[in-house]
Amino acid sequence: MSKITVRKLRNMKQEGDKITMLTAYDASFAQMLDQQKVDVILVGDSLGMVIQGHESTVSVTMDDMVYHTKTVSPVCRHSLILGDLPFMSYTSKVDAIKNAARLMQEGGAQMVKLEGGEPQIENVTELSRHGVPVCAHLGLQPQSVHKLGGYFVQGRDPKVAEKMLDDALVLQDAGADMVLLECVPVALAEKITKALDVPVIGIGAGNVCDGQVLVLQDMLGISKKAPSFSQDFLTGQTEGISGAVKAYVEAVKSKAFPSEAQSFV
């Protein structure tokens, strides 16, 4: 089983091979995802909601992220491990480097993700300069939920959309190896995906992106409240959870997921 690398992900974009990503927070689920050849496993700060039971991701600490990444990484032979830098863990270049190092050295992550556009340029540049692969997270940024006042689609306003495209380009120039777009209109997602050379992963951004990610618990239909852009792949599945993961991978690869009804305009 060949290991997914940053270079492989970029080749997949160029070849039009859709990238699959799901979250996992422990060895059992991570191994199952790895066996079904999910390309990227995101150890997300979404664990604050689906594992710890909080209302947002804000309470998740760096120690939480290191612990859960450390439980995922040893069992993965195929999937690339992407770890979230949690709330307030990258407020300076020094903190960004220190905490990215923890995710990689202690946790075993092969890429780190941080939220934010232009204000993160220095952090992305510094991380890239030190050999740290970075995924930039644009659109809806859950760590800023209290500032935003809730979870809303981002980028419907033309000026906001233009700024998001500009941010994506400058983050790529700063060294970002991947961009994640959350809850943005399909037309904007398509524009950003076509403008970038690095892979663009969507969640609530239509099927025009280079790949898709969902929270595992949402995809299995066991979340307290799954978002409208998600889909329950477990109900009616005769092969259980592994069958649901397989169905998700096939649906993303074939562009059957997400549908128009699971997208925003």
N, C-alpha and C positions, 0 to 999 in steps of 0.2 A: 504494500500500500504506500503510494508516494506521498510525501509530506507537502502540504500546501505552504508556499512561501510568498513573500511580497512580490517577487518577480513573477511567480506563477499567476497571481491575481491580476497583475497588469496584462499578462498575456491573455488571460481569459477575457478581459475587457476587449482587447484588440480582436479576438476571435469571435466575439459575440456569444461566448459561453456564460450564461447567467451564474452569478456567484450566490451560493446559499449560506445563510448565517442564522444561527439560533443561539439563545442564551442557555447557559448551564451554570450551576453553582456547586455541583458536587461530582464525585467520581462516577457514580452509577449512571446518572443521566449523560454525563460527558462521554463516557465509553460507548453508550448506545448511539449518541449522535455521531461519534467518530466512526463507528462501524457502518453507519448508513452514509458515510462520506459527505457529511455536512462540511463545507469548505472552511468556514470560520466559526469558532465557538466564542461567543462574547460572554465573558464573565462581567455582567453588567451591574451597575449600582442599582438597577431595578430590583436587586435582591432586597433592598430596603422595604419594598412593597410586597413582593411575592413570597419572600422567605421570612422577613422580620415582622411583617404586618403593619408597617407604617403607611401613612397617607402620601408620602413622597420619598424621593431618593436622598433628601437633604441630610438625614440622620446617619447615613452610611459613612463609616470611618475608613481611614487608610488601612488600619489593622483588619477590618472586615474584608476589604478587597484583597489584601495579601493572602489571608486565610482561605478564602473561597477560590482564588486563582490557584493556590497551592494544592487544593484538593482536586482541581480539574486537570491541570497540565500533565501529571505523570501518566495518565491513561490514554492520552491522545497520540496516535501514530500518524494520523492523516490531517486532521484539522489544525489550522493555525489558531493560536490562542490570543485573543484580543482582550485586554483588561482595561476597565474604566478607571480613570483618575477621579476620585470622588470630590464632592463639594469642598471648596476652599483648600484643596491639596496642591494647587498650581497657581497660587497668587503671585508668585515671583519665579524667575528663572531658576533660582537656587532650589526652591521647593519643587518645581516641576522635575528637575533633574534628579533630586534626591528620591522623590516618590516614584518616578518612573523606574529608577534603579531598583527600588524595593519590589515593584511589581514584576520586574524581569528576573532579578537575582533570587529573591525569596519565593516569589509566586510562580515563576516559570512562564510569564507572558512573553509573546513574541512581537507584540505591538501594543501601544497604549492609545486610549481614546480620551480626548478632552473636548469640552463644550465651549463654543464661542467663535466669533469671526475675527475681525481685524485686531481686537485687543490681544488675541493669542498669537500673533505673528512672532513676537520675540520668543515666546515659549517654544513654538513649533521649530523655529530656526535653531534654537539652542539644542533642543532634543535631537533634531536631525543631524546637527553638527557633531553630536556625540554618538551617532550611530543608532539612535532609537527610532524605530518605525512608528509613525503617528497617523491616527485616524482623527480627522477633524469633524465635529458634530455641529451641523447647522440646522436652521429651521426651529422647530419647537425644542427648547432646551430644558429638560425636566429639572435640572439643578436651579433654574431661575424661576420656578413655578410661583414662588411668593412675590417676586418682582412682576411677573406677567399677570398674576391674579387668577391663574387657572391654566388649563390645557386647551389651547386654541390653535387652529390652522394658522401658519405663518406664511407671509409672502403674497397675499392677495392684493395688497396695496402695491402699485407699480414701483414706487420709490423703494419700498422694502424689498421687493423682488430684485430690483437692480442692485441694491446693496448686497443682497445675499449672493448673487452671481459674482460681484466684485470680490466679496470675501472669499468665496470658493477659489477664485483664481489666485488671489494673493497668498492664501494658505498653501495652495499647491506650489507656488513659486518659493515659499518659505521652506518647503520640504515635506509637506504632508503626503503620505503615501496612499491615502484613501480618504473619502469624504462620506459621511453619513447624513442623509437628509430625512428629517422627521416632520411629518404633517405639513407638507407643502403641496400646492396645486400641481397637477400633472404637467401642465405646460411649462412651469418654472423648472420642475425636476428634469424634464427633457432638455431644456436649454442648458442647464448646468452640466448634465451628463455629457452632452455633445461638446461642450466647451472645454472639458477637462481631459487630460491624458491619463489621470489616475482613476481607479475604479470609484464609482458612486453607488452607495448602497441606500436603498430606500426603506422607509417604514412609514406607511401612510403617505407615500409619494408616487403611487401608480406603478405600473410594470415597465416603465420606460427607463428605469435606472439599470445599472449594470448588475445589480443583485438585490436581494431582499433579506431583511432580518425581522424576526418576531421574538417576543418574549415566549419562552417555552411553555409556560403555564397558560398563556393566552392561546397558543396554538393547540394545546391539549384540552381547552375548554374548561379548565379548573380554576381560573382566576376569579376573584370576587366580582370584578367588572371588566370584561375584555373590551378594548376599544373597537370602534366600528370598522376600522381598517383590517382587523384581524380575522381569523377563520378557525373554527374548530375542526381539526383534522382527525380527531380521535373518535367522535361519535359515529357509530356505524362501521368502524374499522374492525375487521375480523382478526387482524394480526396484532392488535394491541398497540402499545406505545411505539414500538419499533416500526410498525406498519404506518402509524400516523406520521412519523418522521420521514419515512420513505415517501409517503404521499406528498408531503410538503416539498421535499426536494424535487420530486417529479413535476409538481405544479409550478414551482419557480422556474425550473429549467425549460419548461414548455410555454412559459408566459401565461399559463392559465390563472396563476395567482400573482398579484391581486387583480381582481376584476374591476370593471368600471364602478360598480357599486361600492367597492372597498377603496375608492380613490376620491380625491378632492379636486374640485374645479375652481 
